[in-house]
């Protein structure tokens, strides 16, 4: 058994900001524009604004800028405000959002291991002993986990160890070996840590050399059990997450976005999450449903939702493929107001079949030549659904029904070849024609039928028009001549 | 190195002859008409380039001119053909009868303005800064050009047949299409009216099509090569498009039978005879 402990040091703040701190092009509203920090942020340094995460008027976490200004977790909000007069931004801790986010992250890390369990707040352990063969070695796996977390907007520290608690402790303390872990970095009650400190014990190495039984007498059974689980002397079964079967994720933005260009990075973030989620389940998505929560600048209370559905001719799972078509679709969609939150839902999930489109792609014109599905997706996204059609043949008497254009998903039915000649151009509706411009060349071919809905009785001829075109004409029962197609 | 080997170098163009097929840089698809192939660079329709087909009206045989290429691409190579805004419906039974796989056709219409699932109804106040792309997204011509370029560049369609708004089609657009077709190695056929020949174009091949003489009932197409790579213009090519299946006597007999039959069934057969009278000496086939 080898466990990977993933510790997310800035999890609370990352969740509160949505992991996205968009670089704004125009200055903020007047209340916080007149300080250097805000200007710096406007120039693209998103982390320059001091930010604290607050719970019950107490600072729970703060970012680097805030820390540099002297704010520390445990301070009251009033203290923090007094340290940073104007620029402080405080965000309320949202437990529900945090637990949802941690579950999603664990769901994404399901890609690397079948046994993933949550250690809230901001911790995940994975059993990776059985994944090593697939991913090569521990370091490769650690790198991939860190990369996946970074792509999802989370800073992560990952450490391997023999037990889940040890892996978590190493990740939290950011040290290579267990004896170097400081006791205040373990998930122990503060009172216990204090008592141990009074005894002169500050690191785990010092603690582990002491006899276990005496420690249990002094600090209680739970403490001893904790140490036994930490060192692997006692089993530590953990509930594993059940992988979710549907993907729906919402990104809440701190500042409303007014520009489509600014929306794109947020969409990219969601798509990356989706891509990891799909790869972990060997699935591909055929339909993406975007919902943009917007509000008008004048009335921030009323939130309107704008939906956008992106369809793919073939199930996809790569971020790039999703992003390209979604961007096209976005350019054809109007976002009326400021965007507050973005929701992505994946629908019509299909088992992923990874098959090359051609056997020898190099010989057939290089990698640029994909399947037509990609082109169809692009055209549909930009031109609107129903822009792409295919030609179908049906076994019908009426010529206008025998060959039609229909949607791409229409099933192609085999139809017997007609007896007479058929033109290459067909008019959508027959046009009345003056017969003295025509000279008949072949015919007649009588087409009669459809007594059940719209009876037709036509005698078709091949004729040449005075202008030189080769026409397909017919005369109906009233003696009126019609032009129905061209032998182009 | 002798002077003859220098003269045979593919980069050296000599006015008295075309690029030979072996020396031609690009690839080509035979047109199925030996007379035409002799004059086309590389012996066929040039792939990776724009070919302009200028014709006064549709229906004179422009699709049959491309029929062999369409059949080769769809039936033999199993590749896709994209039709962009054709003036009429390409009729699948007719295509099948010509040996073309109609299941490999992709029909794209940019003129219908059904922008589905727009989500919210159009509102007066638009989103912040309305981008330029958004402005042009509503213009059908811009959308058609975009689709044409995208289709040509993607390389997924071996052949693109495009009908664009010619009054707004300038040299720069054709040049862009030419570049896109080269990138995607696409045989790009651009159908234009005859008036387009008045202005120069970046297309590799420009043809003027007209209905040929049809006195004996055979469909012919008169082709003038207005521009081709590595050669002078050629005028007055006459292509036989199809063979008349029935002889004149057969047709007359059939028509006579039809007239009798029709007179028996229809209430007012008189209305059905506005056909031109048979002048006897005229080669027209009438009754």
Interface residues (C-beta under 8 A of the other chain):
Chain A: X258 X259 X260 X261 X296 X304 X305 X306 X307 X308 X309 X331 X332 X333 X334 X335 X336 X337 X338 X365 X366 X368 X369 X370 X371 X372 X374 X375 X376 X378 X379 X382 X383 X384 X385 X386 X387 X388 X389 X390 X391 X392 X393 X399 X402 X403 X404 X405 X412 X415 X417 X418 X421 X422 X423 X424 X425 X426 X427 X428 X435 X436 X438 X439 X440 X441 X442 X443 X444 X459 X464 X465 X467 X468 X469 X470 X471 X475 X477 X478 X479 X481 X485 X486 X487 X488
Chain B: X57 X58 X59 X60 X61 X62 X63 X64 X80 X82 X86 X87 X88 X89 X90 X91 X92 X93 X94 X95 X96 X97 X98 X102 X103 X105 X106 X107 X108 X109 X110 X112 X113 X114 X115 X116 X117 X118 X119 X120 X122 X123 X125 X126 X127 X128 X129 X131 X133 X134 X137 X143 X146 X147 X150 X151 X154 X155 X156 X157 X183 X184 X185 X210 X211 X212 X214 X217 X219 X242 X244 X245 X246 X251 X254 X255 X258 X262 X266 X268 X269 X270 X271 X272 X274 X275 X276 X284 X285 X286 X287
